[in-house]
Amino acid sequence: MSQDEEVTFHKLSELWRNEHVPLLDTKNEKYFIISDMHLGDGRGADNFRENEEALKTALEHYQEYGYKLILLGDIEEFWQFEMASIVDRYENSIYKKIRAFGDENIYRVFGNHDMEWCALPDPAKNKPTGDEIAVEAIKMKNIQGNARILLVHGHQGSAQSDRYYWSSRFFVRLFRLVEPIMRKLGFFSPPPFSISKIKKDYEQILYSWAKRSNVILICGHSHRAIFAAKSYIERLKEKILEIKAEMETYLDDEVLIKKNRVEIDKLRKRIKKEKNKGRFIDSTELEGEPAPCYFNTGCALYRTGITGIEIADDTIKLVKWHNDPQKRPRFEIYKEGNLSTYSTRVSSWGI
């Protein structure tokens, strides 16, 4: 899936300059941002269905604690399914939990797989009228009151997802008709839906725009969770380096040395597992430390759960909700940081 850097830069710059893009406060506010559910009809081709309970649990949690909800695109899978079948399947589960936030606390950004929400009554709203148009972008202020954050789905500039949307949708639906036959004949074994088909330089292109524009950019689309411009594998490698540095301070303590070696082995196994799953992501910054200007929510289609981004006042977190109901704690904080710190650093990295 090709990504045109020039078109991407042009479209994101247009959205950032657009005065009509909704602007939200972060001071004294809390948001949960999620994308790429790709809701289907609950049958075999619906890749979300295994994570339904995990998302319901997450939504209950955020609604209880006063969060607002940002749906950052590709919530529905309209390339494969009709709206009626999706709503029929999730009306009394996912949509019901979303509506519990209250219409004034739900924000919808459209993606390439759910562009229909530009003009349809929204089942995520309690009183849909057809007038509540999904938007292409949202801006956020930092706690100092300055617009510093841009939220988009992230398909802007993609040939297949942006410019040739309707032809892409046609061929996906056509393939859906022959896929069961191909599977039975052994001609097709689909990869996990959480493995992205987006080109590996996608993150580098969006990161470059954010860095040049002095903006913190939050996206979905690629199904690859990114925090402060670093992937999960990069964070695991950083953790190994931290442990090794710590070990240098107590070389005579054999018990602690052994404990940390075990932890390093666990981290290396995680890295190998991620690589085997096809989730190795090229670094956003080709030389040196990246500017903390690019974040990606990941998706709701992982085999073990869903990921999303929390913003609470000046804190931003990348979190994962496990789909195993017996797992405690039910959610895991992958990484967290301070938006003001990131905003200051990003301002000093612009070109």
C-alpha positions as CSV (number, residue, x, y, z in Angstrom):
1,M,0.0,0.0,0.0
2,S,2.0,3.0,-1.3
3,Q,2.3,6.2,0.7
4,D,2.9,9.4,-1.3
5,E,5.0,11.7,0.9
6,E,4.2,14.9,-1.0
7,V,0.4,14.2,-0.9
8,T,0.6,13.2,2.8
9,F,2.5,16.4,3.7
10,H,0.0,18.6,1.8
11,K,-3.1,17.0,3.3
12,L,-1.9,17.0,6.9
13,S,-0.7,20.7,6.5
14,E,-4.1,21.6,5.1
15,L,-5.9,20.0,8.1
16,W,-3.5,21.6,10.6
17,R,-4.1,25.1,9.1
18,N,-7.9,24.6,8.8
19,E,-9.7,26.8,11.3
20,H,-12.9,24.7,11.0
21,V,-11.2,21.6,12.5
22,P,-12.7,21.0,16.0
23,L,-10.3,22.1,18.8
24,L,-10.5,20.4,22.1
25,D,-9.0,21.2,25.5
26,T,-6.8,18.8,27.4
27,K,-6.6,20.8,30.7
28,N,-8.8,19.1,33.3
29,E,-10.1,16.7,30.6
30,K,-9.7,13.0,30.0
31,Y,-9.8,11.1,26.7
32,F,-9.6,7.6,25.5
33,I,-8.5,7.3,21.8
34,I,-9.1,4.1,19.9
35,S,-9.0,3.2,16.2
36,D,-9.2,0.3,13.8
37,M,-11.9,-1.9,15.4
38,H,-13.1,-2.9,11.9
39,L,-16.4,-4.1,13.3
40,G,-18.1,-6.7,11.1
41,D,-21.1,-9.0,11.3
42,G,-19.8,-11.3,14.0
43,R,-19.1,-14.2,11.6
44,G,-15.8,-15.8,10.4
45,A,-14.6,-12.8,8.4
46,D,-15.2,-10.4,11.4
47,N,-11.7,-10.0,12.8
48,F,-12.8,-8.0,15.8
49,R,-15.2,-10.5,17.4
50,E,-12.6,-12.1,19.6
51,N,-11.9,-8.8,21.3
52,E,-15.6,-7.8,21.9
53,E,-15.5,-8.5,25.6
54,A,-12.2,-6.7,26.1
55,L,-13.5,-3.6,24.5
56,K,-16.7,-3.6,26.4
57,T,-14.7,-3.9,29.7
58,A,-12.4,-1.0,28.6
59,L,-15.4,1.2,27.6
60,E,-17.1,0.6,30.9
61,H,-13.9,1.6,32.7
62,Y,-13.4,4.8,30.8
63,Q,-17.1,5.8,31.0
64,E,-17.1,5.2,34.8
65,Y,-14.0,7.4,35.3
66,G,-15.3,10.3,33.3
67,Y,-13.3,10.0,30.1
68,K,-14.4,11.3,26.7
69,L,-14.2,8.9,23.8
70,I,-12.4,9.6,20.5
71,L,-13.1,7.1,17.7
72,L,-10.1,7.6,15.4
73,G,-11.3,5.9,12.2
74,D,-12.0,2.5,10.8
75,I,-14.4,1.7,13.6
76,E,-16.6,-0.1,11.1
77,E,-15.4,-2.4,8.3
78,F,-17.5,-1.0,5.4
79,W,-15.1,-2.4,2.8
80,Q,-16.5,-5.9,3.6
81,F,-19.8,-5.5,5.4
82,E,-23.0,-3.5,5.1
83,M,-23.9,-1.1,7.8
84,A,-27.1,-3.0,8.7
85,S,-25.3,-6.2,9.5
86,I,-22.7,-4.4,11.6
87,V,-25.2,-2.5,13.6
88,D,-27.4,-5.6,14.1
89,R,-24.4,-7.5,15.5
90,Y,-23.0,-4.8,17.9
91,E,-26.1,-2.7,18.6
92,N,-26.6,-4.0,22.1
93,S,-22.9,-4.5,23.0
94,I,-20.3,-2.1,21.6
95,Y,-22.6,0.6,20.4
96,K,-24.5,0.5,23.7
97,K,-21.3,1.0,25.7
98,I,-20.2,3.8,23.5
99,R,-23.6,5.6,23.8
100,A,-23.3,5.4,27.6
101,F,-20.6,8.2,27.3
102,G,-23.3,10.6,26.2
103,D,-23.4,12.2,22.8
104,E,-21.5,15.3,23.9
105,N,-18.6,13.1,25.0
106,I,-18.1,11.1,21.8
107,Y,-16.0,12.4,18.9
108,R,-15.8,10.5,15.6
109,V,-13.0,10.9,13.0
110,F,-13.5,8.9,9.8
111,G,-11.0,6.5,8.3
112,N,-10.6,4.9,4.9
113,H,-12.8,1.9,5.8
114,D,-15.6,3.9,7.4
115,M,-15.9,7.1,5.3
116,E,-19.6,6.6,5.1
117,W,-19.8,8.4,8.5
118,C,-19.3,11.6,6.6
119,A,-23.1,11.6,5.9
120,L,-24.9,8.9,7.9
121,P,-26.9,8.9,11.2
122,D,-24.4,7.5,13.7
123,P,-25.4,4.4,15.8
124,A,-22.8,5.5,18.3
125,K,-25.0,8.4,19.2
126,N,-28.2,8.3,21.4
127,K,-30.0,10.8,19.2
128,P,-28.5,10.5,15.7
129,T,-30.0,13.0,13.3
130,G,-27.7,12.7,10.3
131,D,-26.4,16.2,11.0
132,E,-23.5,15.1,13.2
133,I,-20.9,14.7,10.4
134,A,-17.8,12.7,11.2
135,V,-14.7,14.9,10.8
136,E,-11.4,14.2,9.1
137,A,-9.3,15.7,12.0
138,I,-9.4,17.0,15.5
139,K,-6.9,19.4,17.1
140,M,-6.1,19.6,20.8
141,K,-4.6,22.3,23.0
142,N,-1.9,21.5,25.5
143,I,-2.5,22.5,29.2
144,Q,-1.0,25.9,28.4
145,G,-3.9,26.5,25.9
146,N,-1.9,26.3,22.7
147,A,-3.0,24.1,19.8
148,R,-0.1,21.5,19.6
149,I,-1.8,18.1,18.8
150,L,-3.4,16.8,15.6
151,L,-5.5,13.7,15.5
152,V,-6.2,12.0,12.1
153,H,-6.9,8.4,11.1
154,G,-3.7,8.5,9.1
155,H,-4.8,7.3,5.6
156,Q,-4.1,10.7,4.1
157,G,-1.8,10.3,1.2
158,S,-2.2,6.6,0.7
159,A,-3.1,5.7,-2.9
160,Q,-5.2,2.7,-2.1
161,S,-6.9,4.1,1.0
162,D,-7.3,7.7,0.1
163,R,-7.3,8.4,-3.7
164,Y,-8.6,5.0,-4.9
165,Y,-11.0,4.3,-2.0
166,W,-14.0,3.0,-4.0
167,S,-12.0,0.7,-6.3
168,S,-10.1,-0.7,-3.3
169,R,-13.4,-1.4,-1.6
170,F,-14.8,-3.1,-4.7
171,F,-11.9,-5.5,-4.9
172,V,-12.0,-6.3,-1.2
173,R,-15.7,-7.2,-1.4
174,L,-15.1,-9.3,-4.5
175,F,-12.3,-11.2,-2.8
176,R,-14.5,-11.9,0.1
177,L,-16.8,-14.0,-2.1
178,V,-14.0,-16.3,-3.3
179,E,-11.9,-16.3,0.0
180,P,-13.8,-19.3,1.6
181,I,-13.2,-21.4,-1.6
182,M,-9.5,-20.5,-1.7
183,R,-9.1,-21.4,1.9
184,K,-10.6,-24.9,1.4
185,L,-8.4,-25.5,-1.6
186,G,-5.4,-24.4,0.4
187,F,-4.5,-21.5,-1.8
188,F,-4.8,-18.8,0.8
189,S,-3.8,-18.6,4.4
190,P,-4.4,-15.0,5.7
191,P,-2.0,-13.4,8.1
192,P,-3.3,-12.1,11.5
193,F,-5.3,-8.9,10.7
194,S,-3.2,-7.0,13.3
195,I,-0.2,-7.4,10.9
196,S,-0.1,-4.2,8.9
197,K,-0.1,-4.2,5.1
198,I,1.1,-0.5,5.3
199,K,4.6,0.1,3.9
200,K,7.3,0.1,6.5
201,D,8.2,3.8,5.7
202,Y,4.7,4.9,6.6
203,E,5.8,5.8,10.2
204,Q,8.8,7.7,8.9
205,I,6.7,9.8,6.5
206,L,4.1,10.8,9.1
207,Y,6.8,11.3,11.7
208,S,8.7,13.6,9.3
209,W,5.7,15.8,8.8
210,A,5.0,16.1,12.6
211,K,8.7,16.9,13.3
212,R,8.8,19.6,10.5
213,S,5.5,21.1,11.6
214,N,6.3,21.2,15.4
215,V,3.1,19.2,16.0
216,I,2.3,16.1,18.1
217,L,0.5,13.8,15.6
218,I,-1.7,11.0,16.8
219,C,-2.9,8.4,14.2
220,G,-4.3,4.9,13.7
221,H,-4.5,3.2,10.3
222,S,-1.2,1.1,10.3
223,H,-2.3,-1.2,13.3
224,R,1.2,-0.6,14.7
225,A,1.3,0.9,18.2
226,I,3.8,3.7,18.5
227,F,4.6,5.9,21.6
228,A,6.7,9.1,21.3
229,A,8.0,7.9,17.9
230,K,9.2,4.6,19.2
231,S,7.9,1.1,18.5
232,Y,7.3,-1.6,21.1
233,I,10.4,-3.4,20.0
234,E,12.5,-0.3,20.4
235,R,11.1,0.2,23.9
236,L,12.0,-3.5,24.7
237,K,15.5,-2.9,23.5
238,E,15.8,0.3,25.7
239,K,14.6,-1.7,28.7
240,I,17.4,-4.2,28.1
241,L,20.0,-1.4,28.0
242,E,18.6,0.1,31.2
243,I,18.9,-3.3,33.0
244,K,22.4,-3.8,31.7
245,A,23.4,-0.3,32.9
246,E,21.9,-1.1,36.3
247,M,23.8,-4.4,36.5
248,E,27.1,-2.5,36.2
249,T,26.4,-0.9,39.6
250,Y,26.2,-4.2,41.6
251,L,28.6,-6.6,39.9
252,D,29.2,-8.4,43.2
253,D,25.6,-9.2,43.9
254,E,25.1,-12.6,42.2
255,V,21.4,-12.8,43.2
256,L,20.5,-9.5,41.5
257,I,22.7,-10.3,38.5
258,K,20.9,-13.7,38.0
259,K,17.5,-12.0,38.4
260,N,18.3,-9.4,35.8
261,R,19.7,-11.9,33.3
262,V,16.4,-13.8,33.5
263,E,14.5,-10.5,32.8
264,I,16.8,-9.8,29.9
265,D,16.1,-13.2,28.4
266,K,12.3,-12.6,28.7
267,L,12.6,-9.3,26.9
268,R,14.7,-10.8,24.1
269,K,12.0,-13.5,23.7
270,R,9.4,-10.8,23.4
271,I,11.5,-9.1,20.7
272,K,11.8,-12.3,18.8
273,K,8.1,-13.0,19.1
274,E,7.2,-9.5,17.7
275,K,9.6,-10.0,14.8
276,N,8.1,-13.4,14.0
277,K,4.7,-11.8,14.0
278,G,5.8,-9.4,11.3
279,R,5.7,-6.4,13.6
280,F,9.2,-5.2,13.2
281,I,9.0,-1.4,12.4
282,D,11.8,0.7,11.0
283,S,12.9,3.5,13.3
284,T,11.1,6.8,12.6
285,E,14.4,8.7,13.0
286,L,17.2,7.3,10.8
287,E,19.9,9.0,12.9
288,G,19.9,9.7,16.6
289,E,17.1,10.1,19.1
290,P,13.6,10.7,17.6
291,A,11.5,13.7,18.5
292,P,8.5,12.6,20.6
293,C,6.1,13.9,18.0
294,Y,4.4,10.8,16.6
295,F,1.9,8.4,18.3
296,N,-0.2,5.6,17.0
297,T,-3.1,3.9,18.8
298,G,-2.4,0.5,17.3
299,C,-5.7,-1.4,16.9
300,A,-8.4,-3.5,18.4
301,L,-7.5,-6.6,16.5
302,Y,-4.5,-8.1,18.3
303,R,-4.8,-11.8,19.1
304,T,-4.3,-11.0,22.8
305,G,-6.4,-7.7,23.1
306,I,-6.7,-4.1,22.1
307,T,-4.5,-1.0,22.4
308,G,-5.4,2.6,22.7
309,I,-4.1,6.0,24.0
310,E,-5.2,7.7,27.1
311,I,-4.9,11.5,27.6
312,A,-5.6,12.8,31.1
313,D,-4.8,16.4,31.6
314,D,-1.1,16.5,30.8
315,T,-0.4,12.8,30.8
316,I,-0.4,10.5,27.8
317,K,-0.3,6.7,28.0
318,L,-0.3,3.8,25.5
319,V,-2.3,1.0,27.1
320,K,-3.3,-2.5,26.2
321,W,-6.5,-4.2,27.4
322,H,-6.1,-8.0,27.4
323,N,-8.9,-10.2,26.0
324,D,-8.2,-12.9,28.6
325,P,-10.9,-12.1,31.3
326,Q,-8.8,-14.0,33.9
327,K,-5.7,-11.8,33.5
328,R,-5.0,-9.4,36.3
329,P,-4.6,-6.5,36.0
330,R,-6.8,-6.4,33.0
331,F,-4.9,-3.6,31.3
332,E,-1.2,-2.9,31.0
333,I,0.4,0.5,30.6
334,Y,3.0,0.1,27.9
335,K,4.4,3.6,28.2
336,E,3.5,7.0,29.6
337,G,4.8,10.5,29.5
338,N,4.1,14.2,29.9
339,L,2.5,16.1,27.0
340,S,4.0,19.4,28.1
341,T,7.5,17.9,28.1
342,Y,6.9,16.3,24.6
343,S,5.4,19.6,23.3
344,T,8.5,21.6,24.4
345,R,10.9,19.1,22.9
346,V,9.0,18.9,19.6
347,S,9.0,22.7,19.4
348,S,12.8,22.7,19.6
349,W,13.2,20.0,16.9
350,G,11.4,21.7,14.0
351,I,13.2,22.3,10.7
